Amino acid sequence: MSIGAVFLDRDDTILKDTGYLHEPAKVTLLPHAARGLAALAKAGWPLIVVTNQSGIARGMYGEKEYLAVMKRMGELLAEHGVSILGSYFCPHHPDFTGACYCRKPAAKLFRDASREHGIILSSSWYIGDRWRDVAPAGTLGGRGVLIAKDESSEDARQAIAAGMHVAPNLGAAAKLIIKGAVKAGRR
């Protein structure tokens, strides 16, 4: 059975962004992240991470380090009963590797996840701390929630203009999604 999912950016959405995070010892969940993800999982939403990792293109770390950070994130989330269905990343940056088809806001990684997990993209939610993280909702027909403490930021203004939600953290975003899904009749 195909269903929608919640697509999440990683840095400054789930994890504290320490700047090109590549050391598992520095992995820290943001406040409200585990609680929000646990609520989404309990409500039946598959959770998928889609992240740009330009540090790989810049030669600052490799795929091995990226995977070690993701493993540590998974361990921390498991302590809260949360598991991530899939993780997709773009290792490119146009200044270092040229143009690619997977760097957000491009839709390739979301479409890959859709094919691999039977996800209906138009029934999905897209969460992140930058416009490029939520912009795929407009392209793919889903709904977006931008994580922003200030609704006057450029990213927040773009999200609001596109009819998307803005929330101060992942816990608040989860409440919006669960409330919206109940209103839409999703069980």
C-alpha positions in Angstrom: 0.0 0.0 0.0 1.4 3.4 -1.0 1.3 6.2 1.6 2.7 9.7 2.2 5.8 10.2 4.3 7.5 13.0 6.2 10.7 14.1 4.4 13.2 15.8 6.8 16.3 17.8 6.3 19.0 16.8 8.8 21.1 19.7 10.0 19.3 22.4 12.0 16.1 20.4 11.7 16.9 17.1 13.5 20.5 17.7 14.5 22.4 20.7 15.8 24.4 22.1 12.9 28.0 22.4 14.0 29.2 23.3 10.5 29.8 20.4 8.1 29.0 17.8 10.7 31.1 14.7 10.1 32.1 13.5 13.6 29.7 11.1 15.4 30.8 12.4 18.8 29.4 15.9 17.9 26.0 14.6 16.9 23.4 16.3 19.1 19.6 16.1 18.7 17.9 19.5 18.7 15.4 20.2 21.5 11.9 18.9 20.5 13.3 16.8 17.6 13.0 13.3 19.2 9.6 14.1 20.7 8.3 15.5 17.3 9.6 12.5 15.4 8.2 10.1 17.9 4.8 11.7 17.6 5.0 11.5 13.8 6.0 7.8 13.9 3.3 7.0 16.4 0.8 8.7 14.0 2.0 6.3 11.3 4.2 8.6 9.2 7.2 7.0 7.6 10.3 9.3 8.2 12.8 9.9 5.5 15.9 12.1 5.7 17.0 14.0 2.5 20.0 16.2 3.0 22.6 18.2 1.0 26.1 17.4 2.1 28.4 19.8 0.3 31.2 19.1 2.7 31.8 15.9 0.7 32.2 18.0 -2.5 34.5 20.4 -0.7 36.7 17.5 0.4 36.1 18.1 4.1 34.9 14.6 4.7 33.7 11.5 2.8 30.7 9.2 2.6 32.1 7.1 5.4 32.0 10.0 7.8 28.5 11.0 6.6 27.3 7.4 7.2 28.9 7.4 10.7 27.0 10.5 11.6 23.7 9.0 10.3 24.4 5.9 12.4 24.9 7.9 15.5 21.7 9.9 14.8 19.9 6.6 14.4 21.2 5.4 17.8 20.1 8.6 19.5 16.6 8.5 17.9 16.2 4.8 18.7 16.5 5.7 22.4 13.2 7.5 21.8 11.6 4.7 19.8 12.1 6.5 16.5 13.5 4.9 13.3 14.2 6.5 10.0 12.9 4.5 7.0 15.5 5.9 4.6 18.2 8.4 4.2 19.3 10.1 0.9 22.0 12.6 0.4 23.5 14.8 -2.3 27.3 14.9 -2.1 27.6 17.7 -4.7 28.0 21.4 -4.8 27.8 23.4 -8.1 31.0 25.4 -7.2 33.0 22.2 -6.8 31.4 19.4 -8.8 29.2 21.3 -11.3 25.5 21.0 -11.6 23.7 17.8 -10.5 20.1 16.5 -10.4 20.0 15.6 -6.7 20.9 18.8 -4.8 17.8 20.2 -3.0 15.6 21.8 -4.1 15.8 19.3 -7.0 13.3 16.4 -6.7 15.5 13.5 -7.6 16.2 12.1 -4.1 12.5 12.4 -3.2 11.5 10.5 -6.3 14.2 7.9 -5.5 12.6 7.4 -2.1 9.2 7.3 -3.6 10.1 4.5 -5.9 12.0 2.5 -3.2 9.4 2.8 -0.5 6.1 3.2 -2.3 5.7 6.8 -1.1 3.0 9.1 -2.6 4.9 12.4 -2.9 1.8 14.5 -3.2 0.6 13.1 0.1 3.9 13.8 1.9 5.2 16.6 4.1 8.6 18.3 3.6 10.3 19.8 6.7 13.6 21.8 6.9 15.2 25.0 8.0 15.8 26.4 4.6 13.5 27.2 1.6 15.3 24.7 -0.5 14.3 21.9 2.0 10.5 22.7 1.6 10.4 23.9 -2.0 10.0 20.3 -3.3 6.6 20.3 -1.7 5.5 22.8 -4.4 7.1 20.8 -7.1 5.9 17.4 -6.0 2.4 18.5 -4.7 3.0 17.9 -1.0 2.9 20.3 1.9 5.8 22.0 3.7 6.8 23.2 7.1 9.8 25.5 7.4 11.6 25.4 10.8 12.3 29.1 11.6 12.3 31.0 14.8 11.7 34.2 12.9 8.9 34.5 10.4 10.5 37.5 8.9 13.5 35.6 7.6 13.8 35.4 3.8 13.3 31.6 3.9 10.1 32.0 6.1 8.7 34.7 3.8 9.2 32.4 0.8 7.5 29.5 2.6 4.6 31.7 3.7 4.2 33.1 0.2 4.0 29.6 -1.2 1.2 28.7 1.3 3.4 26.6 3.6 3.6 26.6 7.4 6.3 27.9 9.6 7.1 26.3 13.0 9.8 27.2 15.6 11.0 23.5 16.0 10.3 20.0 14.9 8.0 19.3 17.8 5.7 22.1 16.7 6.0 21.0 13.1 4.9 17.5 14.1 1.8 18.9 15.8 0.9 20.8 12.6 1.2 17.7 10.5 -0.7 15.4 12.8 -3.5 18.0 13.2 -3.6 18.6 9.4 -3.7 14.9 8.7 -6.6 14.4 11.1 -8.5 17.2 9.4 -7.9 15.6 6.0 -9.2 12.3 7.3 -5.8 10.5 7.2 -5.6 7.6 9.7 
